[in-house]
Amino acid sequence: DAGITQSPRYKITETGRQVTLMCHQTWSHSYMFWYRQDLGHGLRLIYYSAAADITDKGEVPDGYVVSRSKTENFPLTLESATRSQTSVYFCASSELGALPGANVLTFGAGSRLTVL
Amino acid sequence: AQSVAQPEDQVNVAEGNPLTVKCTYSVSGNPYLFWYVQYPNRGLQFLLKYITGDNLVKGSYGFEAEFNKSQTSFHLKKPSALVSDSALYFCAVRDMPTGANNLFFGTGTRLTVIP
């Protein structure tokens, strides 16, 4: 299926556990992003990646780790989950800046994470 | 630093009436501006963008937005609201040129269209 897929869609975990949220895109977009959505904050950027093996911090990176060994995958790991990381997480992708479709982010359906 | 403000958490409008969802921005250079819509339990969907050119931008589902540089605003508008337009709307900005292709989002405005 074409598009951007996130898994799992729903996850409940306990404080201190490691959690990995997966993101897979089929467009070969260069850029990929992880946002978290919280009431009153809108979407805040956690990490982004400009290409395979290139990642950079966003606005709220603490407590998260990312990797991008392949262009199509961009997993987000919470190494030791905390209650403040309860949120809805969105993965997104976009083309390089100079192309016609650039700057338009395409989002996955989201992963709702609850940390007890 | 770039930022986006959506001053209204909630907008209610009667079906068939015109709607406006407000957005103001702050950037150091020329902005790229976007509107996205989010339906329940879904990811955000792109509506329209302003990069350069005409200040009035037309997008999906009959929406349009007007870029006003002097007021640093990019309000979303639609001449006649539909019940199906009820959703959460996000304004976003990218300060260009920057090295990153990422957007900064506002806190969102929940639009409710009343039948």
Interface residues (C-beta under 8 A of the other chain):
Chain A: I4 Y31 F33 Y35 G40 H41 G42 L43 R44 L45 Y48 A50 D56 G58 E59 F90 A92 S94 L96 G97 A102 N103 V104 L105 T106 F107 G108 A109 G110
Chain B: Q6 Y32 F34 Y36 N41 R42 G43 L44 Q45 F46 K49 I51 F90 R94 A100 N101 N102 L103 F104 F105 G106 T107 G108
